[in-house]
């Protein structure tokens, strides 16, 4: 799950070596959906090739997925057509979501937050406010600082989540989880945070 700098995501998808692109939804997203934690219209921000969004669409959710990598979005659209699922996929900047001119009850962030520099995180939180209805929920999965040093993106401490969203969202819960990757035997530790927009 070695995240390159954000401007290299397109090159990573073109090269076909994105270890986070596992060809199915992340199990933690499946669990959240089964628990009833993903409701209403859903925005999957940083959707990649669309597996989480398409899974939620298969459950009957109205889903939009956005990503900054055109190759990822093209693959997501092809999967949606092949599976006859009505998810929408757009190339968009997660730091400027107001341009979508849509509101959602739930936003899913599965592996995007930890790619931002610390100074970008508050901007991201404000961007999410432009698409989340008041009282709407953000389900966020990020690399955890409990993951030992090594490959992969920066590790996030719980207090960093608090700093990014304080005064804008209320944290309902944070629990430990795991990411699945295409690298055998590597299921890095994650935080799974549920936050409610004030």
TORPA-4810 file (N, C-alpha, C, O; in nm, 3 decimals):
<nodes>
NODE_1_0.083_-0.119_0.000_0.000_0.000_0.000_0.087_0.125_0.000_0.054_0.224_0.065_X
NODE_2_0.195_0.120_-0.071_0.290_0.229_-0.070_0.237_0.344_-0.154_0.249_0.343_-0.276_X
NODE_3_0.178_0.441_-0.086_0.119_0.553_-0.158_0.227_0.644_-0.214_0.316_0.685_-0.139_X
NODE_4_0.223_0.676_-0.342_0.314_0.775_-0.396_0.262_0.914_-0.363_0.152_0.928_-0.310_X
NODE_5_0.340_1.018_-0.394_0.286_1.151_-0.382_0.157_1.161_-0.464_0.140_1.091_-0.564_X
NODE_6_0.067_1.250_-0.422_-0.066_1.255_-0.483_-0.060_1.274_-0.634_-0.142_1.218_-0.706_X
NODE_7_0.036_1.352_-0.683_0.041_1.378_-0.827_0.086_1.255_-0.905_0.080_1.255_-1.028_X
NODE_8_0.132_1.149_-0.835_0.176_1.028_-0.904_0.070_0.918_-0.906_0.096_0.811_-0.961_X
NODE_9_-0.048_0.941_-0.848_-0.149_0.836_-0.846_-0.189_0.794_-0.988_-0.207_0.676_-1.014_X
NODE_10_-0.202_0.890_-1.077_-0.239_0.857_-1.215_-0.135_0.764_-1.276_-0.171_0.666_-1.342_X
NODE_11_-0.007_0.794_-1.256_0.099_0.708_-1.310_0.094_0.570_-1.247_0.120_0.470_-1.315_X
NODE_12_0.060_0.562_-1.120_0.051_0.434_-1.052_-0.060_0.349_-1.112_-0.041_0.229_-1.136_X
NODE_13_-0.175_0.409_-1.137_-0.285_0.333_-1.199_-0.249_0.291_-1.342_-0.280_0.180_-1.385_X
NODE_14_-0.184_0.380_-1.414_-0.144_0.345_-1.551_-0.046_0.227_-1.552_-0.049_0.142_-1.641_X
NODE_15_0.042_0.224_-1.451_0.141_0.117_-1.443_0.080_-0.014_-1.394_0.138_-0.121_-1.411_X
NODE_16_-0.039_-0.005_-1.332_-0.107_-0.125_-1.286_-0.051_-0.186_-1.160_-0.066_-0.306_-1.137_X
NODE_17_0.015_-0.104_-1.077_0.078_-0.157_-0.955_0.027_-0.083_-0.831_0.107_-0.036_-0.750_X
NODE_18_-0.103_-0.073_-0.817_-0.161_-0.006_-0.700_-0.199_-0.111_-0.597_-0.302_-0.177_-0.612_X
NODE_19_-0.120_-0.129_-0.492_-0.146_-0.239_-0.398_-0.275_-0.224_-0.319_-0.322_-0.321_-0.259_X
NODE_20_-0.334_-0.103_-0.319_-0.462_-0.085_-0.251_-0.581_-0.126_-0.340_-0.694_-0.134_-0.293_X
NODE_21_-0.555_-0.151_-0.467_-0.660_-0.185_-0.563_-0.675_-0.337_-0.565_-0.613_-0.405_-0.648_X
NODE_22_-0.757_-0.391_-0.474_-0.758_-0.535_-0.449_-0.863_-0.611_-0.531_-0.873_-0.733_-0.520_X
NODE_23_-0.940_-0.540_-0.614_-1.036_-0.607_-0.702_-1.166_-0.646_-0.635_-1.244_-0.722_-0.691_X
NODE_24_-1.189_-0.595_-0.515_-1.313_-0.619_-0.440_-1.323_-0.510_-0.334_-1.225_-0.438_-0.310_X
NODE_25_-1.439_-0.495_-0.270_-1.446_-0.392_-0.166_-1.360_-0.427_-0.046_-1.337_-0.544_-0.016_X
NODE_26_-1.312_-0.325_0.021_-1.239_-0.349_0.145_-1.334_-0.411_0.248_-1.446_-0.364_0.265_X
NODE_27_-1.291_-0.517_0.316_-1.378_-0.582_0.414_-1.434_-0.488_0.520_-1.546_-0.508_0.567_X
NODE_28_-1.357_-0.386_0.558_-1.408_-0.292_0.659_-1.529_-0.213_0.607_-1.618_-0.178_0.684_X
NODE_29_-1.532_-0.185_0.476_-1.648_-0.117_0.417_-1.768_-0.211_0.416_-1.880_-0.169_0.444_X
NODE_30_-1.744_-0.338_0.384_-1.852_-0.438_0.388_-1.911_-0.446_0.528_-2.032_-0.454_0.545_X
NODE_31_-1.824_-0.444_0.629_-1.870_-0.451_0.769_-1.952_-0.328_0.806_-2.058_-0.340_0.867_X
NODE_32_-1.903_-0.211_0.769_-1.977_-0.088_0.800_-2.116_-0.092_0.736_-2.214_-0.054_0.799_X
NODE_33_-2.123_-0.137_0.612_-2.252_-0.145_0.544_-2.344_-0.244_0.615_-2.463_-0.217_0.632_X
NODE_34_-2.289_-0.358_0.655_-2.369_-0.460_0.724_-2.421_-0.410_0.858_-2.527_-0.451_0.904_X
NODE_35_-2.344_-0.322_0.921_-2.384_-0.264_1.050_-2.483_-0.150_1.035_-2.529_-0.094_1.135_X
NODE_36_-2.518_-0.115_0.911_-2.611_-0.006_0.889_-2.549_0.131_0.905_-2.620_0.230_0.928_X
NODE_37_-2.416_0.138_0.894_-2.345_0.264_0.915_-2.330_0.348_0.788_-2.280_0.460_0.794_X
NODE_38_-2.372_0.295_0.674_-2.364_0.368_0.547_-2.506_0.382_0.494_-2.565_0.285_0.446_X
NODE_39_-2.559_0.504_0.501_-2.701_0.525_0.472_-2.719_0.635_0.368_-2.628_0.714_0.343_X
NODE_40_-2.838_0.639_0.309_-2.874_0.746_0.216_-2.787_0.747_0.092_-2.729_0.646_0.053_X
NODE_41_-2.780_0.866_0.029_-2.693_0.884_-0.086_-2.548_0.891_-0.037_-2.519_0.952_0.065_X
NODE_42_-2.457_0.827_-0.113_-2.319_0.808_-0.067_-2.222_0.869_-0.167_-2.236_0.852_-0.288_X
NODE_43_-2.121_0.940_-0.114_-2.007_0.985_-0.192_-1.885_0.907_-0.147_-1.851_0.907_-0.029_X
NODE_44_-1.820_0.839_-0.241_-1.693_0.769_-0.214_-1.583_0.859_-0.267_-1.562_0.869_-0.388_X
NODE_45_-1.512_0.924_-0.175_-1.411_1.021_-0.213_-1.274_0.953_-0.213_-1.234_0.891_-0.115_X
NODE_46_-1.203_0.966_-0.328_-1.081_0.889_-0.347_-1.117_0.744_-0.378_-1.061_0.651_-0.321_X
NODE_47_-1.213_0.728_-0.471_-1.275_0.597_-0.495_-1.187_0.499_-0.571_-1.218_0.380_-0.575_X
NODE_48_-1.078_0.546_-0.631_-0.995_0.455_-0.709_-1.074_0.394_-0.823_-1.147_0.463_-0.894_X
NODE_49_-1.059_0.264_-0.842_-1.128_0.197_-0.953_-1.269_0.152_-0.916_-1.333_0.078_-0.990_X
NODE_50_-1.318_0.198_-0.801_-1.461_0.192_-0.774_-1.516_0.073_-0.699_-1.638_0.061_-0.688_X
NODE_51_-1.432_-0.016_-0.646_-1.486_-0.137_-0.586_-1.577_-0.110_-0.465_-1.681_-0.175_-0.452_X
NODE_52_-1.540_-0.017_-0.378_-1.626_0.014_-0.263_-1.758_0.076_-0.309_-1.865_0.039_-0.262_X
NODE_53_-1.748_0.170_-0.401_-1.869_0.238_-0.452_-1.962_0.138_-0.520_-2.083_0.143_-0.500_X
NODE_54_-1.905_0.050_-0.600_-1.988_-0.047_-0.672_-2.053_-0.146_-0.577_-2.167_-0.187_-0.598_X
NODE_55_-1.982_-0.184_-0.472_-2.043_-0.271_-0.372_-2.163_-0.202_-0.307_-2.269_-0.263_-0.292_X
NODE_56_-2.146_-0.075_-0.270_-2.257_-0.003_-0.207_-2.373_0.015_-0.305_-2.489_0.008_-0.265_X
NODE_57_-2.342_0.038_-0.431_-2.447_0.048_-0.533_-2.522_-0.084_-0.545_-2.644_-0.084_-0.567_X
NODE_58_-2.452_-0.196_-0.531_-2.517_-0.327_-0.541_-2.614_-0.350_-0.426_-2.703_-0.436_-0.435_X
NODE_59_-2.598_-0.273_-0.318_-2.690_-0.282_-0.204_-2.809_-0.188_-0.218_-2.896_-0.182_-0.132_X
NODE_60_-2.811_-0.115_-0.329_-2.923_-0.025_-0.355_-2.898_0.120_-0.319_-2.989_0.202_-0.329_X
NODE_61_-2.776_0.153_-0.277_-2.744_0.292_-0.247_-2.722_0.371_-0.376_-2.672_0.317_-0.475_X
NODE_62_-2.761_0.498_-0.375_-2.724_0.587_-0.484_-2.585_0.638_-0.451_-2.564_0.704_-0.349_X
NODE_63_-2.488_0.608_-0.540_-2.348_0.631_-0.509_-2.281_0.711_-0.619_-2.302_0.687_-0.738_X
NODE_64_-2.198_0.807_-0.576_-2.106_0.876_-0.665_-1.965_0.851_-0.613_-1.940_0.863_-0.493_X
NODE_65_-1.874_0.818_-0.703_-1.734_0.805_-0.668_-1.652_0.911_-0.738_-1.674_0.940_-0.856_X
NODE_66_-1.559_0.971_-0.666_-1.472_1.072_-0.725_-1.327_1.038_-0.694_-1.295_0.984_-0.588_X
NODE_67_-1.240_1.071_-0.789_-1.097_1.048_-0.772_-1.023_1.146_-0.862_-1.077_1.193_-0.962_X
NODE_68_-0.900_1.177_-0.825_-0.820_1.268_-0.906_-0.748_1.202_-1.022_-0.689_1.270_-1.105_X
NODE_69_-0.753_1.067_-1.029_-0.681_0.993_-1.133_-0.776_0.953_-1.245_-0.863_0.868_-1.222_X
NODE_70_-0.764_1.010_-1.363_-0.855_0.976_-1.473_-0.855_0.828_-1.510_-0.960_0.774_-1.544_X
NODE_71_-0.740_0.762_-1.502_-0.735_0.620_-1.536_-0.819_0.539_-1.439_-0.889_0.446_-1.480_X
NODE_72_-0.813_0.571_-1.309_-0.895_0.501_-1.210_-1.043_0.520_-1.238_-1.121_0.425_-1.230_X
NODE_73_-1.082_0.643_-1.272_-1.223_0.672_-1.299_-1.269_0.598_-1.425_-1.381_0.545_-1.428_X
NODE_74_-1.186_0.593_-1.527_-1.222_0.519_-1.649_-1.246_0.372_-1.617_-1.339_0.311_-1.670_X
NODE_75_-1.162_0.315_-1.532_-1.180_0.173_-1.496_-1.306_0.154_-1.413_-1.378_0.056_-1.430_X
NODE_76_-1.333_0.248_-1.323_-1.455_0.239_-1.242_-1.580_0.244_-1.330_-1.675_0.168_-1.310_X
NODE_77_-1.580_0.335_-1.428_-1.695_0.344_-1.518_-1.712_0.216_-1.599_-1.825_0.171_-1.621_X
NODE_78_-1.602_0.158_-1.643_-1.611_0.033_-1.719_-1.667_-0.080_-1.634_-1.748_-0.160_-1.681_X
NODE_79_-1.626_-0.087_-1.507_-1.679_-0.189_-1.416_-1.829_-0.167_-1.394_-1.906_-0.263_-1.394_X
NODE_80_-1.871_-0.042_-1.375_-2.012_-0.013_-1.353_-2.095_-0.058_-1.473_-2.203_-0.115_-1.456_X
NODE_81_-2.046_-0.031_-1.594_-2.118_-0.073_-1.714_-2.123_-0.224_-1.724_-2.227_-0.281_-1.756_X
NODE_82_-2.010_-0.289_-1.697_-2.002_-0.435_-1.708_-2.096_-0.503_-1.608_-2.157_-0.605_-1.639_X
NODE_83_-2.107_-0.445_-1.488_-2.189_-0.506_-1.383_-2.332_-0.450_-1.382_-2.414_-0.491_-1.299_X
NODE_84_-2.362_-0.358_-1.472_-2.494_-0.295_-1.480_-2.536_-0.234_-1.347_-2.648_-0.253_-1.300_X
NODE_85_-2.442_-0.161_-1.286_-2.469_-0.092_-1.160_-2.474_0.058_-1.185_-2.391_0.110_-1.260_X
NODE_86_-2.569_0.129_-1.124_-2.592_0.269_-1.157_-2.506_0.369_-1.080_-2.553_0.480_-1.052_X
NODE_87_-2.383_0.334_-1.044_-2.295_0.429_-0.977_-2.240_0.529_-1.079_-2.218_0.496_-1.195_X
NODE_88_-2.218_0.652_-1.032_-2.161_0.759_-1.114_-2.017_0.782_-1.071_-1.987_0.782_-0.951_X
NODE_89_-1.928_0.803_-1.167_-1.787_0.826_-1.135_-1.738_0.950_-1.207_-1.760_0.967_-1.327_X
NODE_90_-1.669_1.039_-1.132_-1.620_1.164_-1.186_-1.476_1.189_-1.142_-1.437_1.153_-1.031_X
NODE_91_-1.399_1.252_-1.230_-1.268_1.305_-1.191_-1.294_1.434_-1.115_-1.359_1.525_-1.166_X
NODE_92_-1.243_1.443_-0.993_-1.267_1.561_-0.909_-1.156_1.574_-0.806_-1.086_1.479_-0.774_X
NODE_93_-1.143_1.697_-0.755_-1.044_1.730_-0.654_-1.109_1.720_-0.517_-1.205_1.792_-0.489_X
NODE_94_-1.059_1.633_-0.432_-1.117_1.615_-0.299_-1.107_1.740_-0.212_-1.180_1.754_-0.114_X
NODE_95_-1.018_1.830_-0.248_-1.005_1.955_-0.171_-1.098_2.065_-0.223_-1.097_2.176_-0.171_X
NODE_96_-1.177_2.034_-0.325_-1.270_2.132_-0.382_-1.399_2.062_-0.424_-1.440_2.068_-0.540_X
NODE_97_-1.462_1.996_-0.328_-1.582_1.917_-0.358_-1.706_2.002_-0.383_-1.807_1.950_-0.431_X
NODE_98_-1.700_2.131_-0.350_-1.815_2.218_-0.377_-1.854_2.215_-0.524_-1.971_2.238_-0.557_X
NODE_99_-1.758_2.189_-0.611_-1.787_2.187_-0.754_-1.884_2.075_-0.794_-1.941_2.079_-0.903_X
NODE_100_-1.902_1.977_-0.707_-1.997_1.870_-0.738_-2.142_1.918_-0.733_-2.229_1.863_-0.801_X
NODE_101_-2.167_2.022_-0.653_-2.303_2.078_-0.637_-2.404_1.968_-0.601_-2.513_1.962_-0.657_X
NODE_102_-2.365_1.883_-0.507_-2.450_1.774_-0.459_-2.436_1.763_-0.308_-2.337_1.806_-0.250_X
NODE_103_-2.537_1.705_-0.246_-2.532_1.675_-0.104_-2.553_1.525_-0.085_-2.627_1.461_-0.159_X
NODE_104_-2.487_1.472_0.016_-2.493_1.329_0.046_-2.517_1.310_0.195_-2.483_1.396_0.277_X
NODE_105_-2.576_1.196_0.228_-2.595_1.162_0.370_-2.471_1.096_0.429_-2.445_1.108_0.549_X
NODE_106_-2.396_1.025_0.345_-2.275_0.957_0.391_-2.161_0.983_0.293_-2.180_0.979_0.172_X
NODE_107_-2.043_1.010_0.348_-1.920_1.013_0.269_-1.831_0.900_0.320_-1.814_0.882_0.440_X
NODE_108_-1.774_0.825_0.226_-1.678_0.720_0.258_-1.540_0.765_0.209_-1.523_0.801_0.093_X
NODE_109_-1.444_0.762_0.299_-1.303_0.789_0.266_-1.224_0.666_0.308_-1.199_0.644_0.427_X
NODE_110_-1.186_0.585_0.211_-1.113_0.462_0.238_-0.971_0.476_0.184_-0.941_0.433_0.073_X
NODE_111_-0.884_0.537_0.265_-0.744_0.547_0.227_-0.703_0.677_0.160_-0.597_0.683_0.097_X
NODE_112_-0.785_0.782_0.173_-0.747_0.910_0.114_-0.686_1.005_0.218_-0.584_1.069_0.191_X
NODE_113_-0.747_1.015_0.335_-0.704_1.113_0.435_-0.554_1.107_0.461_-0.488_1.211_0.472_X
NODE_114_-0.500_0.986_0.471_-0.358_0.975_0.508_-0.264_1.019_0.396_-0.142_1.024_0.418_X
NODE_115_-0.316_1.050_0.278_-0.229_1.100_0.171_-0.208_1.251_0.178_-0.120_1.305_0.112_X
NODE_116_-0.289_1.320_0.259_-0.279_1.466_0.267_-0.167_1.510_0.360_-0.141_1.447_0.463_X
NODE_117_-0.102_1.619_0.322_-0.008_1.683_0.413_-0.086_1.742_0.531_-0.204_1.775_0.516_X
NODE_118_-0.023_1.755_0.647_-0.095_1.808_0.764_-0.166_1.940_0.736_-0.276_1.963_0.786_X
NODE_119_-0.104_2.028_0.658_-0.165_2.158_0.632_-0.284_2.150_0.537_-0.357_2.248_0.523_X
NODE_120_-0.305_2.037_0.472_-0.419_2.020_0.381_-0.542_1.963_0.451_-0.652_1.966_0.395_X
NODE_121_-0.525_1.911_0.570_-0.633_1.833_0.631_-0.754_1.918_0.669_-0.868_1.874_0.651_X
NODE_122_-0.732_2.038_0.720_-0.847_2.124_0.753_-0.920_2.167_0.626_-1.043_2.177_0.625_X
NODE_123_-0.845_2.193_0.519_-0.907_2.226_0.391_-0.995_2.110_0.345_-1.105_2.132_0.294_X
NODE_124_-0.945_1.989_0.362_-1.023_1.871_0.326_-1.151_1.863_0.409_-1.258_1.836_0.355_X
NODE_125_-1.140_1.886_0.538_-1.258_1.881_0.625_-1.363_1.983_0.580_-1.482_1.952_0.576_X
NODE_126_-1.318_2.104_0.546_-1.413_2.206_0.498_-1.472_2.168_0.363_-1.589_2.195_0.337_X
NODE_127_-1.392_2.105_0.278_-1.441_2.059_0.148_-1.552_1.956_0.167_-1.652_1.958_0.095_X
NODE_128_-1.535_1.867_0.264_-1.638_1.766_0.291_-1.768_1.830_0.336_-1.877_1.779_0.308_X
NODE_129_-1.757_1.942_0.407_-1.879_2.012_0.452_-1.962_2.062_0.335_-2.083_2.081_0.348_X
NODE_130_-1.900_2.083_0.220_-1.972_2.131_0.103_-2.059_2.022_0.039_-2.147_2.053_-0.042_X
NODE_131_-2.034_1.896_0.074_-2.110_1.786_0.013_-2.188_1.703_0.114_-2.276_1.626_0.076_X
NODE_132_-2.157_1.717_0.242_-2.227_1.641_0.345_-2.341_1.725_0.401_-2.320_1.839_0.441_X
NODE_133_-2.460_1.669_0.405_-2.572_1.736_0.469_-2.544_1.750_0.618_-2.477_1.664_0.676_X
NODE_134_-2.594_1.857_0.683_-2.581_1.866_0.828_-2.636_1.740_0.894_-2.745_1.694_0.861_X
NODE_135_-2.559_1.685_0.988_-2.597_1.558_1.049_-2.551_1.438_0.969_-2.568_1.324_1.012_X
NODE_136_-2.492_1.462_0.851_-2.441_1.353_0.769_-2.317_1.292_0.830_-2.254_1.350_0.918_X
NODE_137_-2.283_1.173_0.782_-2.177_1.093_0.842_-2.059_1.075_0.747_-2.076_1.050_0.628_X
NODE_138_-1.939_1.088_0.803_-1.815_1.055_0.734_-1.762_0.926_0.793_-1.737_0.917_0.914_X
NODE_139_-1.744_0.825_0.707_-1.679_0.699_0.748_-1.539_0.701_0.688_-1.522_0.695_0.566_X
NODE_140_-1.438_0.709_0.774_-1.300_0.733_0.730_-1.210_0.620_0.775_-1.205_0.587_0.894_X
NODE_141_-1.138_0.562_0.680_-1.037_0.460_0.709_-0.901_0.514_0.669_-0.880_0.555_0.555_X
NODE_142_-0.809_0.515_0.764_-0.675_0.565_0.734_-0.571_0.477_0.800_-0.600_0.403_0.894_X
NODE_143_-0.449_0.486_0.750_-0.337_0.415_0.812_-0.325_0.459_0.958_-0.341_0.577_0.990_X
NODE_144_-0.297_0.363_1.044_-0.286_0.388_1.187_-0.140_0.399_1.231_-0.051_0.335_1.174_X
NODE_145_-0.118_0.481_1.333_0.017_0.490_1.388_0.054_0.365_1.468_0.166_0.356_1.518_X
NODE_146_-0.038_0.269_1.479_-0.004_0.141_1.540_0.062_0.045_1.440_0.114_-0.059_1.478_X
NODE_147_0.058_0.082_1.310_0.129_0.005_1.209_0.279_0.034_1.222_0.319_0.150_1.224_X
NODE_148_0.362_-0.070_1.232_0.506_-0.046_1.249_0.565_0.033_1.133_0.511_0.031_1.022_X
NODE_149_0.676_0.102_1.157_0.742_0.175_1.049_0.775_0.082_0.933_0.805_-0.035_0.952_X
NODE_150_0.770_0.138_0.813_0.799_0.059_0.694_0.730_0.119_0.574_0.702_0.238_0.571_X
NODE_151_0.703_0.036_0.473_0.641_0.089_0.351_0.499_0.137_0.376_0.438_0.107_0.478_X
NODE_152_0.449_0.211_0.280_0.312_0.261_0.291_0.309_0.409_0.325_0.413_0.472_0.345_X
NODE_153_0.189_0.464_0.331_0.173_0.607_0.356_0.202_0.644_0.501_0.231_0.557_0.584_X
NODE_154_0.195_0.773_0.530_0.220_0.818_0.667_0.117_0.757_0.761_0.001_0.737_0.725_X
NODE_155_0.162_0.729_0.881_0.074_0.677_0.985_0.004_0.794_1.054_0.064_0.899_1.075_X
NODE_156_-0.122_0.774_1.088_-0.203_0.880_1.147_-0.235_0.845_1.292_-0.281_0.734_1.321_X
NODE_157_-0.211_0.939_1.381_-0.250_0.922_1.521_-0.394_0.971_1.540_-0.443_1.055_1.465_X
NODE_158_-0.460_0.917_1.641_-0.599_0.957_1.664_-0.612_1.108_1.686_-0.709_1.169_1.642_X
NODE_159_-0.515_1.167_1.754_-0.525_1.311_1.780_-0.518_1.392_1.651_-0.570_1.503_1.646_X
NODE_160_-0.453_1.338_1.547_-0.447_1.408_1.419_-0.584_1.412_1.352_-0.618_1.510_1.286_X
NODE_161_-0.662_1.307_1.369_-0.800_1.309_1.320_-0.879_1.415_1.394_-0.955_1.491_1.333_X
NODE_162_-0.862_1.421_1.525_-0.930_1.523_1.604_-0.893_1.663_1.561_-0.979_1.750_1.549_X
NODE_163_-0.763_1.686_1.537_-0.717_1.819_1.496_-0.777_1.860_1.362_-0.814_1.976_1.343_X
NODE_164_-0.787_1.766_1.269_-0.835_1.797_1.135_-0.982_1.834_1.134_-1.024_1.922_1.059_X
NODE_165_-1.062_1.767_1.217_-1.208_1.780_1.207_-1.271_1.855_1.323_-1.393_1.874_1.325_X
NODE_166_-1.192_1.899_1.420_-1.245_1.965_1.539_-1.328_2.088_1.504_-1.284_2.172_1.424_X
NODE_167_-1.446_2.099_1.563_-1.532_2.215_1.542_-1.616_2.207_1.416_-1.703_2.291_1.393_X
NODE_168_-1.590_2.106_1.333_-1.662_2.089_1.207_-1.742_1.959_1.210_-1.855_1.952_1.162_X
NODE_169_-1.680_1.855_1.269_-1.741_1.724_1.285_-1.732_1.683_1.431_-1.643_1.728_1.504_X
NODE_170_-1.823_1.598_1.472_-1.816_1.533_1.603_-1.775_1.388_1.580_-1.835_1.319_1.497_X
NODE_171_-1.675_1.342_1.653_-1.630_1.204_1.639_-1.721_1.113_1.720_-1.729_1.125_1.842_X
NODE_172_-1.789_1.021_1.652_-1.877_0.926_1.719_-1.798_0.808_1.775_-1.822_0.764_1.887_X
NODE_173_-1.703_0.758_1.695_-1.620_0.647_1.742_-1.496_0.637_1.654_-1.496_0.676_1.537_X
NODE_174_-1.391_0.584_1.714_-1.272_0.544_1.640_-1.235_0.405_1.689_-1.220_0.382_1.810_X
NODE_175_-1.220_0.312_1.596_-1.182_0.176_1.635_-1.071_0.126_1.543_-1.056_0.176_1.431_X
NODE_176_-0.995_0.029_1.589_-0.889_-0.026_1.504_-0.948_-0.117_1.397_-1.052_-0.180_1.417_X
NODE_177_-0.880_-0.122_1.283_-0.921_-0.210_1.174_-0.799_-0.248_1.091_-0.685_-0.234_1.135_X
NODE_178_-0.826_-0.296_0.969_-0.719_-0.338_0.880_-0.753_-0.300_0.736_-0.870_-0.296_0.698_X
NODE_179_-0.652_-0.272_0.659_-0.664_-0.264_0.514_-0.621_-0.398_0.456_-0.531_-0.463_0.508_X
NODE_180_-0.687_-0.439_0.347_-0.633_-0.549_0.268_-0.553_-0.490_0.153_-0.586_-0.383_0.103_X
NODE_181_-0.449_-0.560_0.111_-0.366_-0.516_0.000_-0.341_-0.634_-0.093_-0.377_-0.747_-0.063_X
NODE_182_-0.279_-0.605_-0.206_-0.242_-0.712_-0.299_-0.109_-0.775_-0.261_-0.066_-0.870_-0.326_X
NODE_183_-0.045_-0.724_-0.158_0.084_-0.778_-0.116_0.060_-0.889_-0.014_0.006_-0.863_0.093_X
NODE_184_0.099_-1.013_-0.046_0.068_-1.128_0.040_0.114_-1.106_0.184_0.228_-1.067_0.210_X
NODE_185_0.023_-1.133_0.275_0.057_-1.127_0.416_0.058_-0.989_0.477_0.083_-0.974_0.597_X
NODE_186_0.031_-0.885_0.397_0.035_-0.749_0.452_-0.105_-0.694_0.462_-0.167_-0.658_0.361_X
NODE_187_-0.155_-0.686_0.584_-0.285_-0.624_0.612_-0.261_-0.513_0.714_-0.282_-0.534_0.834_X
NODE_188_-0.217_-0.397_0.669_-0.175_-0.292_0.761_-0.287_-0.242_0.851_-0.405_-0.244_0.815_X
NODE_189_-0.246_-0.198_0.969_-0.340_-0.149_1.069_-0.400_-0.016_1.025_-0.334_0.068_0.964_X
NODE_190_-0.527_0.000_1.058_-0.601_0.122_1.021_-0.679_0.173_1.142_-0.704_0.100_1.238_X
NODE_191_-0.715_0.300_1.133_-0.820_0.354_1.219_-0.946_0.364_1.135_-0.942_0.403_1.018_X
NODE_192_-1.058_0.328_1.195_-1.189_0.344_1.131_-1.266_0.444_1.215_-1.308_0.414_1.327_X
NODE_193_-1.283_0.564_1.161_-1.346_0.673_1.234_-1.483_0.704_1.176_-1.501_0.713_1.055_X
NODE_194_-1.578_0.720_1.265_-1.713_0.764_1.227_-1.732_0.904_1.282_-1.728_0.924_1.403_X
NODE_195_-1.754_1.000_1.193_-1.766_1.140_1.232_-1.898_1.196_1.177_-1.940_1.160_1.068_X
NODE_196_-1.961_1.284_1.253_-2.087_1.344_1.213_-2.066_1.493_1.189_-2.009_1.563_1.272_X
NODE_197_-2.113_1.540_1.073_-2.099_1.682_1.043_-2.191_1.765_1.134_-2.310_1.738_1.146_X
NODE_198_-2.133_1.867_1.195_-2.208_1.956_1.283_-2.304_2.042_1.201_-2.377_2.124_1.256_X
</nodes>
